[in-house]
């Protein structure tokens, strides 16, 4: 593979991102990205279903306690993956191919380093972390078994999630999809074998997940070793501080969003533990139920985030090439698609809560009462929830890191976190439910206002 030095005009005509029909480009990039995101969600969903069926409510509660661990690792992966991919596409759109490849190399190596660092930190401070995450005495043994194994796979998980963003940026969305899909299929096969066949219980679910993540990470490494489109030599794999600063600046919005999700989950677990203990439900039922609803919501969000990730190279390249009409058209298409999908999920959540909860194992009448009410009320504004994460990705893709960060903070930190703390003071355990739709409404309004302003400025700008 020969190194090329492309001028702006050459890059503009050679790359289909700048000339192919927007609708077909979104389909080409978004469908594999959606599948990849769904597969990442399924890592948690499949474990939750099999653990719920094989271990029971306390197993479901343990996976909920483990959720912040996965979310924090995802934050690190997106910081470098989305930040690297966004910078890569902006530089490619401007015709700076060598710099784009150096950015990709720096991001790849740092993904491995940060994944190993997270694993070491979790294993060293496992017990105090579980208490901090909200584990009760009943849940603690299950959470310890599960997270101590899951931590081993975090370097592979981080490389897989972050690396797949770079693969999509390198115009190989189908290979990216294959990486995550292969790992998920292996996880799905091994889960029942390990949990029921080998009778490993919750440890079996954890090992199935880790093995799937290892396979996905190996395929990412294989891509950059053998199948990449970009020029990449060993010298480009050495992290450069200047490039990492640029990567972090555009990946920070997605990273903060995940950290915010983890923070809300930790606070919520502790609030559920406290207010649940003084309610008819007890502590374990709310923690288990909220964990299930969080995983179900991940399926919906994975589709919307997948659409935005599929649009990311289109937004980034065309903004770099100053083709603002194509940027605006891509945003309109993605916003409409996210809204249609969100409405479909809203109807499912409102009409079939018992069936959805029942997939994750049985429980008492109190268990189903709390779970169904929580799913209906907390997800009441699902039909509007696709715009906020999509807008955050949009601003990041066009290099507006500050706006991207603001969008990523709105729902989780600015609105939901304070409401989750305040409402239970007056409403008890039910207050957690009502915080969700209010935060969703406020985040939706801000996303629409900021997006309309930015798209309006593009319309006025010369191409």
N, C-alpha and C positions, 0 to 999 in steps of 0.2 A: 504494500500500500504506500503510495507516494504522497508526500506532503504537498499540499496545494496552498497557494496564496490567492484568495479570491477577492476580486474587487466587489464593491457594493452592487454594481449592475450585473455582474456575472452571478453572484449569489442569488440575486433577485429572480433571474430568469431560470436558473438551474433548479431551484428548490420549489417543489409543488406547493409548499405552504404559502407562497406569495402569489400563486396564479390559479391553482385548482379551485373548482367551485366550493364555496364555504360549507354548504350542506353535506357534500360528500366527504370533505375533510373531517368535519365533526364526527360523522358516522365512523370513518376509518380510525380515528384516534380515540374517540370517546367509548365506543363499544368495548374494545380491549381493556381500556382503563377502568370501565365500570366492572367488567368481569374480574379484573385484578383486585379492585377494591372490595368487591363482594367476597372474593376468595379470602382476603385478609380478615373480613368480618366473620366468615365461616369458620376460620380457625377457632375463634372464640365461641361461636354459635354451636358448632358441632360438639365441642368439648362440653358446653353447658347442657346440651340435650342428653348426651350419653351419660354424663356425670349425674345429671338430675334423675335419669332413669335407673342408673346403677348404684348410686350412692345416696341420693335423696336430697332433701331440702338443705341440709348442712353442707353438702357438696356444692350446691348452687350458691350458697352464701360464701363459700370459700373462693369460688371463681370470681365473685363480685369483689371480695377483698383483694384479689390478685389483679383486678382490672387496672388500677393506677400504675402497676409495674409495666404492663403492656403499653399503656398510654404514654408513659414517660419515654419508653424506648421508641415508640412511634414518633414522638416529638423530636427526638434526636435524629431519627431517620429522615423526617420531613425537612428539618432545618437544613440538612446537607443535600438531600435528594431534590426537593423542590427548589431550594436556593441554587444548587448547581445547575439544574435543568433550566431554570428561568434565565440565569446568566448565560448559559450555553446558547440558548435560542436567540437571546438579544445580540450576542456577539456574532453568531452565524448570520443573523439578519443584516448586521452591519458589515459583513464580509470579513470578519476577523477570525478565521478558522483556527489558527494555531492557538490563540488565546482561549478560544472556546474549548479546545481539547485539553489545555492545561487546567482549566476550571474543572472539567469532568474528572481528570486524574486526581486532583487535590481532594475533590469530594469523595471519591471512591476509597482512597486510603484512610481518610479521616473517619469514614463510616465504620470501618473495622476497629479503629482505635477507640472510638467512643463507645461502641458496643461492648468491647471487652471491659472498659472502665465501669460501665453500668453494672455488668455482671459481678465484678469484684465488690463494688459498693453494696449491692443487695445481699450477697452471701455473707459479707462481714457484719452487716447490721440487720439481719433478717428478723429476729424477734422484736426488737423495738420498732421496726418498720411496720410489722403486722399490727402491733398495738396502735400505732399512729394511723394506720389505714382503717381502723375501726373493728378489728376482729374481737368477737366475744370469746368467752372461755370455751363454749361449745364448738365454735368454728375454728379456733386456733390450731388444733392438731391437723385438720384437713388443709387449712391454708398453708401451714408449714410444709407439709408433704408436697403440695402442688407447686408453690412458688420456688422452693429450693431446686426443683427440677427445671421449671420454666426458665429460671435465671441462666441455666447453662446454655440455652438456645438463643439468648438475646443478641449475641454478636451476629449470628446467622440471620436472625429476624431483622436486625437493623440494616445489614448489608442488602438483604432481599428487598425490603420496602424502599430504602433510599436508592439502591441501584436500579430498580425498575423505573423510577422517574427518569433517570439518565438514559436508560434504554429507549424509553418513549421519545425523549428529546432527540435521540439519535435516529429517529424515524423508523423504529422497529416496535410498534405497539403490539403486534401479534406475538412476537417473541416474549415481550414483557408479560403478556397475559399467560403464555405457556409456563413461564417460571412460577408464578403464583398458583396457577391452576394445578400444576403437577404436585406441588407441595400439599395443596389442600386435598387432593384426591388420596394421596398417601396417608395424610392425617385421618381422613374419613374411614379408610380401610382399617387402619391400625387401632382406632379408638375402640370399636366393639371387640376386636381381638384381644387387646391389652386389658380393657376394663372387665369384660365378661368372660372371654376365653381363658386368659391367664389369671383372672381374678386379682388383678393389681389395683383395682379400685381407682381412686383419684390419681394415684401415681401413674397408672396406665394412660389416663387421659393426658397427663403432662408429657410423658415420654412420646406419645403419638404426635403431639404438637411439635416437640423439639425435632424429631426426625424429619417431619415435613418441612420445617424451616431450614434444616441443613440441606435438603435436596434443592429447595428454591435458591438458596445462596450459592450452591455449586453451579447452578445454571446461569446465574448472574456472572459469576467469574468466568465461566466458559464463553459467554457472549463477548466480553471485553477481551478475552484472549484470542478468540477465533473468528467471530462473526460481526464485529463492529463495523459501522460505516465511517466513523470518525478516524482521523489520524491520531494515534496514541502510542508513544514509546515510553520506556521505563522511566526516563528522566521526568516525564510529566506526572508520574505517580507520587513524586515527592511533594507534600503539602507546602504551599507558599502562603505566607501570612497575608499578603496583599489580596490574593485571590480568595482566601477564606473569609476575609472581611466582606468582600463583595457577595460571596455565597450566603453568609449569615444575614446580611442586610435584606436579601430577598427571600430567605427561608424563614426569617424570624416570625412572620405573621402566622404561618402554618404551625410552627413550633409552639408559639405562645398559645394558640388555640388548643393544642393538645395538652399543654401544661395546665391550661385553665380547666379543661375537662377533667384532668386528674385531680386538680385542687378541689373542684366542685364535688367530685366523687368521694374524696377523702372526708371533706366537711359533711357531706350528706350521710355517709356511713356512720360517722360519729353522732350526728343528730338523730339518725334513725335508731342507733343503739340507745341513746339517752331517752328520747321521747317514746320510743317503742317500749322501753322497760316499764313505763308508767301508763301504758295503754292496754287494751284487751288483747292486742296482737303479740306482745312481747318483743324482744329485740331481733330474734333470728328471722321471723317471718318478714318484716319490712326489708331487712338487708338482702334476703334471698330474692324477694319479689322485685325490688328496685334493680338488682343485678340483671334479672331476666329482661325487664323492660329496656334497660340500657343496651343490652345486646341486640334486642329486636330493633331498637331505634338505629343501631349501627348499620343494619341492613339498608334502611331507607337513606341514611346519610351517605353510605358508601356509593349509592347510585348517583346522588347529586354531586358528591365530591369527584366521582369518576368522570362525570360529564365535564366538570371544571378542569380536571387534570388533562382530559383529552383536548380541551380547548386551549390549554396553556401554551403549547408550542405555536398554535395559530395566532393567538394574541401576541405572544412575545416576538415572533418573527416579523409579523406585519406592522407592529408598533415600531420595531427597530428599522424597518424599511419604509416607515411613514405612510403606510397604506391604511389610513384611519377608517375608511369606509368598510374595509374588511374586518377591522377590529370591532366596530360597532355592530355590524351584521352578525358576527359570531356571538357577541354578547346577547343580542336579542333572541337568537335561536336557542342558546343555552338556557336563558331565563325562562322562555316559554316551555321548554322540555322539562326543566326541573319542576315547574309549577304543576304540570300535568301529572307527573309521577308523584309529587307530594300529595296531590288531591286523592289519588288512588290509594296511597298508604293511609291517609286520614280516614277514608271510608272503612278500610280493613280494621284499623284500630278501634273505631267506634262500633262496628257491627259484629266483630268476631273476637272480642277480648278473651272469652273463656277458651276458645279453641287455640288461640295463640299461646296462652299461658300453659295450657294442658300439654303442649308439645314437650315441655321441660320437666315432666314428671308430675306426680300427684301431690296432694296435700290436703289439709283440713279445710272445712268450710270457711274458717277465718282467713286462711291462706289465700283461697281463691277470691274471697270478698275484697281483701286489700289489694291484691294484684290487679283485678279487673277494674276497680275504681281508679287505681293509680294510672293504669294504661290509658283509660278514657280521658281522665282529667289532665294529666301531665302532658299528654300528646294532643291536646285539644286544637292547637294551632299548627298541626303538622302541615296542612296545606300551604302555609306561608314559609315553611322552614328551609326551602331549597335555595332561596335568594341570598341569604347571609353568607354561607360558606362559599357559594359560587362567586359572590362579589369580592370576598377576601382574596380568593385565588386570582381573580381578574386584575385587581390592583397590583398584586405581587408580580404577575406576569408582565405587566407593562412598566415595571420598574418603580412603581409608586409604593415603596415599602411602608411608609408611614400610614397611608390609608389602609393598606393591607393589614397592618398590625391593629389599627383601630377597629376594623371590621371583625377581626378575629377575637377581640376582647369584648365586644358589645354583649353578646348573649351570655357567655359563661361568667365573665368577671364583673362587668359593669352592672348587669341586671340580675342574673340568676343567683350568683353567690350571695349577695346581700339579702335577697328575698328568701332564700332557703334558710338563712339564719333568723330573719325577723319574723316571718309568718308563723312558724311553729310556736313562738312565744305566746301568740294569741289564739292559735287554732290547734295546737298540739301536733300530733303526727300528720294530720291531714293538711297542715300548712305547706308541707313539702310538695304536695300534689299541685296546689294552686300557684306556686311560684313559677312553674314551667310555662304555661300559656302567656302569662304577663311578660315574662322575659322574652319569649318568642315574638310577641307583638312589637315590643320596643325595638328589638334588633332588626326586625323586618322593615320598619319605618326608616330607620337610619340607613340601612343598606340601599333602599330605593332612593333616598335623597342624595347620598354620595354618588351613586352610580349615575343617576340622571345628570348631575352636575359635570362629572368627568366625561360622559359621552357627549354632552352638549359642547364642552370645550374642544373635543376632538372634531366635531362637526364644523367648527369655525376655523380650525387650524389648517394651514396649507399643507397639502400632501407632498 
